[in-house]
Amino acid sequence: MRYAHNTKKRTIEFIVDELGLMTRKETSERIFFISAKEALKIRMGQGADLAQGWEERYAEFEDFETKFEQCLSASAINTKFHSHALRGKDIGNSLDDTLRKIQEASSVHRKKCEEARKR
């Protein structure tokens, strides 16, 4: 698994140092070395002949699954509901403007009524 560690290390160096896309801390949240084949064997109950360190790799795979699911869910929500949220915001702003105009008009009308009563 030394090869995998070196590959991950080179990937992080490339993304951070050469491309400047993220910090080293961010890479720990976004770059994974996972073995889908090992995870599949474990889930099928055939994990008896796995290489040393499989527990750590499997934990990283599960972490990857969780973060990937969260990313997909957030993306789906943004994509599916973004237009609805914008429309709701527009309706709210329009309603706010209408209520403000009604309040201003009623205030003017009240003042006129009070002035008329005083006469």
PyMOL commands that place a pseudoatom at each C-alpha (Angstrom):
pseudoatom trace, name=CA, resn=MET, resi=1, chain=A, elem=C, hetatm=0, pos=[0.000, 0.000, 0.000]
pseudoatom trace, name=CA, resn=ARG, resi=2, chain=A, elem=C, hetatm=0, pos=[3.076, 2.224, -0.039]
pseudoatom trace, name=CA, resn=TYR, resi=3, chain=A, elem=C, hetatm=0, pos=[2.295, 2.870, -3.715]
pseudoatom trace, name=CA, resn=ALA, resi=4, chain=A, elem=C, hetatm=0, pos=[-1.169, 4.175, -2.796]
pseudoatom trace, name=CA, resn=HIS, resi=5, chain=A, elem=C, hetatm=0, pos=[0.262, 6.485, -0.123]
pseudoatom trace, name=CA, resn=ASN, resi=6, chain=A, elem=C, hetatm=0, pos=[2.817, 7.892, -2.574]
pseudoatom trace, name=CA, resn=THR, resi=7, chain=A, elem=C, hetatm=0, pos=[0.139, 8.367, -5.227]
pseudoatom trace, name=CA, resn=LYS, resi=8, chain=A, elem=C, hetatm=0, pos=[-2.088, 10.237, -2.798]
pseudoatom trace, name=CA, resn=LYS, resi=9, chain=A, elem=C, hetatm=0, pos=[0.851, 12.356, -1.659]
pseudoatom trace, name=CA, resn=ARG, resi=10, chain=A, elem=C, hetatm=0, pos=[1.773, 13.262, -5.266]
pseudoatom trace, name=CA, resn=THR, resi=11, chain=A, elem=C, hetatm=0, pos=[-1.850, 14.083, -6.029]
pseudoatom trace, name=CA, resn=ILE, resi=12, chain=A, elem=C, hetatm=0, pos=[-2.048, 16.436, -3.060]
pseudoatom trace, name=CA, resn=GLU, resi=13, chain=A, elem=C, hetatm=0, pos=[1.232, 18.111, -4.013]
pseudoatom trace, name=CA, resn=PHE, resi=14, chain=A, elem=C, hetatm=0, pos=[-0.001, 18.597, -7.577]
pseudoatom trace, name=CA, resn=ILE, resi=15, chain=A, elem=C, hetatm=0, pos=[-3.339, 20.106, -6.529]
pseudoatom trace, name=CA, resn=VAL, resi=16, chain=A, elem=C, hetatm=0, pos=[-1.881, 22.331, -3.787]
pseudoatom trace, name=CA, resn=ASP, resi=17, chain=A, elem=C, hetatm=0, pos=[1.560, 23.303, -5.043]
pseudoatom trace, name=CA, resn=GLU, resi=18, chain=A, elem=C, hetatm=0, pos=[1.266, 23.243, -8.818]
pseudoatom trace, name=CA, resn=LEU, resi=19, chain=A, elem=C, hetatm=0, pos=[-2.371, 24.087, -9.462]
pseudoatom trace, name=CA, resn=GLY, resi=20, chain=A, elem=C, hetatm=0, pos=[-3.031, 26.095, -6.292]
pseudoatom trace, name=CA, resn=LEU, resi=21, chain=A, elem=C, hetatm=0, pos=[-6.641, 24.918, -6.202]
pseudoatom trace, name=CA, resn=MET, resi=22, chain=A, elem=C, hetatm=0, pos=[-6.929, 24.289, -2.472]
pseudoatom trace, name=CA, resn=THR, resi=23, chain=A, elem=C, hetatm=0, pos=[-4.997, 24.158, 0.780]
pseudoatom trace, name=CA, resn=ARG, resi=24, chain=A, elem=C, hetatm=0, pos=[-3.526, 21.002, 2.291]
pseudoatom trace, name=CA, resn=LYS, resi=25, chain=A, elem=C, hetatm=0, pos=[-6.252, 21.069, 4.929]
pseudoatom trace, name=CA, resn=GLU, resi=26, chain=A, elem=C, hetatm=0, pos=[-8.939, 21.118, 2.238]
pseudoatom trace, name=CA, resn=THR, resi=27, chain=A, elem=C, hetatm=0, pos=[-7.362, 18.132, 0.515]
pseudoatom trace, name=CA, resn=SER, resi=28, chain=A, elem=C, hetatm=0, pos=[-7.868, 16.034, 3.638]
pseudoatom trace, name=CA, resn=GLU, resi=29, chain=A, elem=C, hetatm=0, pos=[-11.611, 16.607, 3.191]
pseudoatom trace, name=CA, resn=ARG, resi=30, chain=A, elem=C, hetatm=0, pos=[-11.678, 16.037, -0.568]
pseudoatom trace, name=CA, resn=ILE, resi=31, chain=A, elem=C, hetatm=0, pos=[-9.012, 13.526, -1.604]
pseudoatom trace, name=CA, resn=PHE, resi=32, chain=A, elem=C, hetatm=0, pos=[-9.438, 9.890, -0.715]
pseudoatom trace, name=CA, resn=PHE, resi=33, chain=A, elem=C, hetatm=0, pos=[-7.556, 6.704, -1.339]
pseudoatom trace, name=CA, resn=ILE, resi=34, chain=A, elem=C, hetatm=0, pos=[-10.262, 4.133, -1.419]
pseudoatom trace, name=CA, resn=SER, resi=35, chain=A, elem=C, hetatm=0, pos=[-10.518, 0.575, -2.566]
pseudoatom trace, name=CA, resn=ALA, resi=36, chain=A, elem=C, hetatm=0, pos=[-13.982, -0.028, -3.918]
pseudoatom trace, name=CA, resn=LYS, resi=37, chain=A, elem=C, hetatm=0, pos=[-13.047, -3.636, -4.607]
pseudoatom trace, name=CA, resn=GLU, resi=38, chain=A, elem=C, hetatm=0, pos=[-12.091, -4.193, -0.969]
pseudoatom trace, name=CA, resn=ALA, resi=39, chain=A, elem=C, hetatm=0, pos=[-15.258, -2.448, 0.232]
pseudoatom trace, name=CA, resn=LEU, resi=40, chain=A, elem=C, hetatm=0, pos=[-17.350, -4.664, -2.020]
pseudoatom trace, name=CA, resn=LYS, resi=41, chain=A, elem=C, hetatm=0, pos=[-15.612, -7.804, -0.733]
pseudoatom trace, name=CA, resn=ILE, resi=42, chain=A, elem=C, hetatm=0, pos=[-16.207, -6.719, 2.867]
pseudoatom trace, name=CA, resn=ARG, resi=43, chain=A, elem=C, hetatm=0, pos=[-19.869, -5.996, 2.237]
pseudoatom trace, name=CA, resn=MET, resi=44, chain=A, elem=C, hetatm=0, pos=[-20.319, -9.330, 0.499]
pseudoatom trace, name=CA, resn=GLY, resi=45, chain=A, elem=C, hetatm=0, pos=[-18.681, -11.122, 3.431]
pseudoatom trace, name=CA, resn=GLN, resi=46, chain=A, elem=C, hetatm=0, pos=[-15.614, -12.159, 1.424]
pseudoatom trace, name=CA, resn=GLY, resi=47, chain=A, elem=C, hetatm=0, pos=[-13.052, -9.988, 3.211]
pseudoatom trace, name=CA, resn=ALA, resi=48, chain=A, elem=C, hetatm=0, pos=[-10.954, -12.761, 4.715]
pseudoatom trace, name=CA, resn=ASP, resi=49, chain=A, elem=C, hetatm=0, pos=[-7.998, -12.400, 2.305]
pseudoatom trace, name=CA, resn=LEU, resi=50, chain=A, elem=C, hetatm=0, pos=[-7.615, -8.603, 2.317]
pseudoatom trace, name=CA, resn=ALA, resi=51, chain=A, elem=C, hetatm=0, pos=[-4.228, -6.910, 2.540]
pseudoatom trace, name=CA, resn=GLN, resi=52, chain=A, elem=C, hetatm=0, pos=[-2.968, -5.428, 5.777]
pseudoatom trace, name=CA, resn=GLY, resi=53, chain=A, elem=C, hetatm=0, pos=[-4.491, -2.052, 6.639]
pseudoatom trace, name=CA, resn=TRP, resi=54, chain=A, elem=C, hetatm=0, pos=[-7.862, -2.813, 5.093]
pseudoatom trace, name=CA, resn=GLU, resi=55, chain=A, elem=C, hetatm=0, pos=[-9.697, -1.458, 8.148]
pseudoatom trace, name=CA, resn=GLU, resi=56, chain=A, elem=C, hetatm=0, pos=[-8.240, 2.002, 7.626]
pseudoatom trace, name=CA, resn=ARG, resi=57, chain=A, elem=C, hetatm=0, pos=[-8.962, 1.919, 3.889]
pseudoatom trace, name=CA, resn=TYR, resi=58, chain=A, elem=C, hetatm=0, pos=[-12.511, 0.745, 4.528]
pseudoatom trace, name=CA, resn=ALA, resi=59, chain=A, elem=C, hetatm=0, pos=[-13.066, 3.562, 7.052]
pseudoatom trace, name=CA, resn=GLU, resi=60, chain=A, elem=C, hetatm=0, pos=[-11.788, 6.044, 4.459]
pseudoatom trace, name=CA, resn=PHE, resi=61, chain=A, elem=C, hetatm=0, pos=[-14.145, 4.508, 1.889]
pseudoatom trace, name=CA, resn=GLU, resi=62, chain=A, elem=C, hetatm=0, pos=[-17.088, 4.997, 4.249]
pseudoatom trace, name=CA, resn=ASP, resi=63, chain=A, elem=C, hetatm=0, pos=[-15.997, 8.590, 4.880]
pseudoatom trace, name=CA, resn=PHE, resi=64, chain=A, elem=C, hetatm=0, pos=[-15.832, 9.121, 1.116]
pseudoatom trace, name=CA, resn=GLU, resi=65, chain=A, elem=C, hetatm=0, pos=[-19.342, 7.675, 0.689]
pseudoatom trace, name=CA, resn=THR, resi=66, chain=A, elem=C, hetatm=0, pos=[-20.769, 10.005, 3.339]
pseudoatom trace, name=CA, resn=LYS, resi=67, chain=A, elem=C, hetatm=0, pos=[-19.138, 13.140, 1.933]
pseudoatom trace, name=CA, resn=PHE, resi=68, chain=A, elem=C, hetatm=0, pos=[-20.041, 12.205, -1.638]
pseudoatom trace, name=CA, resn=GLU, resi=69, chain=A, elem=C, hetatm=0, pos=[-23.674, 11.662, -0.635]
pseudoatom trace, name=CA, resn=GLN, resi=70, chain=A, elem=C, hetatm=0, pos=[-23.746, 15.053, 1.111]
pseudoatom trace, name=CA, resn=CYS, resi=71, chain=A, elem=C, hetatm=0, pos=[-22.240, 16.717, -1.952]
pseudoatom trace, name=CA, resn=LEU, resi=72, chain=A, elem=C, hetatm=0, pos=[-24.782, 15.111, -4.283]
pseudoatom trace, name=CA, resn=SER, resi=73, chain=A, elem=C, hetatm=0, pos=[-27.665, 15.997, -1.977]
pseudoatom trace, name=CA, resn=ALA, resi=74, chain=A, elem=C, hetatm=0, pos=[-26.579, 19.626, -1.737]
pseudoatom trace, name=CA, resn=SER, resi=75, chain=A, elem=C, hetatm=0, pos=[-26.119, 19.810, -5.494]
pseudoatom trace, name=CA, resn=ALA, resi=76, chain=A, elem=C, hetatm=0, pos=[-29.528, 18.267, -6.134]
pseudoatom trace, name=CA, resn=ILE, resi=77, chain=A, elem=C, hetatm=0, pos=[-31.195, 20.694, -3.749]
pseudoatom trace, name=CA, resn=ASN, resi=78, chain=A, elem=C, hetatm=0, pos=[-29.476, 23.667, -5.357]
pseudoatom trace, name=CA, resn=THR, resi=79, chain=A, elem=C, hetatm=0, pos=[-30.356, 22.486, -8.837]
pseudoatom trace, name=CA, resn=LYS, resi=80, chain=A, elem=C, hetatm=0, pos=[-33.931, 21.411, -8.161]
pseudoatom trace, name=CA, resn=PHE, resi=81, chain=A, elem=C, hetatm=0, pos=[-35.071, 24.084, -5.746]
pseudoatom trace, name=CA, resn=HIS, resi=82, chain=A, elem=C, hetatm=0, pos=[-32.974, 27.096, -6.688]
pseudoatom trace, name=CA, resn=SER, resi=83, chain=A, elem=C, hetatm=0, pos=[-35.514, 28.492, -9.158]
pseudoatom trace, name=CA, resn=HIS, resi=84, chain=A, elem=C, hetatm=0, pos=[-38.349, 27.895, -6.673]
pseudoatom trace, name=CA, resn=ALA, resi=85, chain=A, elem=C, hetatm=0, pos=[-36.404, 29.678, -3.945]
pseudoatom trace, name=CA, resn=LEU, resi=86, chain=A, elem=C, hetatm=0, pos=[-35.754, 32.655, -6.232]
pseudoatom trace, name=CA, resn=ARG, resi=87, chain=A, elem=C, hetatm=0, pos=[-39.432, 32.811, -7.183]
pseudoatom trace, name=CA, resn=GLY, resi=88, chain=A, elem=C, hetatm=0, pos=[-40.412, 32.685, -3.504]
pseudoatom trace, name=CA, resn=LYS, resi=89, chain=A, elem=C, hetatm=0, pos=[-37.971, 35.481, -2.737]
pseudoatom trace, name=CA, resn=ASP, resi=90, chain=A, elem=C, hetatm=0, pos=[-39.459, 37.577, -5.572]
pseudoatom trace, name=CA, resn=ILE, resi=91, chain=A, elem=C, hetatm=0, pos=[-42.991, 36.959, -4.254]
pseudoatom trace, name=CA, resn=GLY, resi=92, chain=A, elem=C, hetatm=0, pos=[-41.884, 37.907, -0.734]
pseudoatom trace, name=CA, resn=ASN, resi=93, chain=A, elem=C, hetatm=0, pos=[-40.258, 41.116, -1.960]
pseudoatom trace, name=CA, resn=SER, resi=94, chain=A, elem=C, hetatm=0, pos=[-43.348, 42.009, -3.998]
pseudoatom trace, name=CA, resn=LEU, resi=95, chain=A, elem=C, hetatm=0, pos=[-45.600, 41.358, -1.015]
pseudoatom trace, name=CA, resn=ASP, resi=96, chain=A, elem=C, hetatm=0, pos=[-43.337, 43.501, 1.174]
pseudoatom trace, name=CA, resn=ASP, resi=97, chain=A, elem=C, hetatm=0, pos=[-43.533, 46.380, -1.332]
pseudoatom trace, name=CA, resn=THR, resi=98, chain=A, elem=C, hetatm=0, pos=[-47.325, 46.089, -1.548]
pseudoatom trace, name=CA, resn=LEU, resi=99, chain=A, elem=C, hetatm=0, pos=[-47.734, 46.074, 2.241]
pseudoatom trace, name=CA, resn=ARG, resi=100, chain=A, elem=C, hetatm=0, pos=[-45.402, 49.060, 2.574]
pseudoatom trace, name=CA, resn=LYS, resi=101, chain=A, elem=C, hetatm=0, pos=[-47.501, 51.014, 0.023]
pseudoatom trace, name=CA, resn=ILE, resi=102, chain=A, elem=C, hetatm=0, pos=[-50.714, 50.073, 1.832]
pseudoatom trace, name=CA, resn=GLN, resi=103, chain=A, elem=C, hetatm=0, pos=[-49.224, 51.203, 5.138]
pseudoatom trace, name=CA, resn=GLU, resi=104, chain=A, elem=C, hetatm=0, pos=[-48.090, 54.532, 3.653]
pseudoatom trace, name=CA, resn=ALA, resi=105, chain=A, elem=C, hetatm=0, pos=[-51.470, 55.124, 1.999]
pseudoatom trace, name=CA, resn=SER, resi=106, chain=A, elem=C, hetatm=0, pos=[-53.367, 54.286, 5.195]
pseudoatom trace, name=CA, resn=SER, resi=107, chain=A, elem=C, hetatm=0, pos=[-51.108, 56.620, 7.175]
pseudoatom trace, name=CA, resn=VAL, resi=108, chain=A, elem=C, hetatm=0, pos=[-51.833, 59.461, 4.740]
pseudoatom trace, name=CA, resn=HIS, resi=109, chain=A, elem=C, hetatm=0, pos=[-55.553, 58.676, 4.824]
pseudoatom trace, name=CA, resn=ARG, resi=110, chain=A, elem=C, hetatm=0, pos=[-55.559, 58.618, 8.659]
pseudoatom trace, name=CA, resn=LYS, resi=111, chain=A, elem=C, hetatm=0, pos=[-53.871, 62.025, 8.792]
pseudoatom trace, name=CA, resn=LYS, resi=112, chain=A, elem=C, hetatm=0, pos=[-56.463, 63.467, 6.401]
pseudoatom trace, name=CA, resn=CYS, resi=113, chain=A, elem=C, hetatm=0, pos=[-59.290, 62.025, 8.512]
pseudoatom trace, name=CA, resn=GLU, resi=114, chain=A, elem=C, hetatm=0, pos=[-57.792, 63.443, 11.712]
pseudoatom trace, name=CA, resn=GLU, resi=115, chain=A, elem=C, hetatm=0, pos=[-57.418, 66.878, 10.083]
pseudoatom trace, name=CA, resn=ALA, resi=116, chain=A, elem=C, hetatm=0, pos=[-61.003, 66.743, 8.851]
pseudoatom trace, name=CA, resn=ARG, resi=117, chain=A, elem=C, hetatm=0, pos=[-62.261, 65.916, 12.375]
pseudoatom trace, name=CA, resn=LYS, resi=118, chain=A, elem=C, hetatm=0, pos=[-60.395, 68.835, 13.866]
pseudoatom trace, name=CA, resn=ARG, resi=119, chain=A, elem=C, hetatm=0, pos=[-62.216, 71.284, 11.592]
for i in range(1, 119): cmd.bond("trace and resi %d" % i, "trace and resi %d" % (i + 1))
show_as sticks, trace
zoom trace
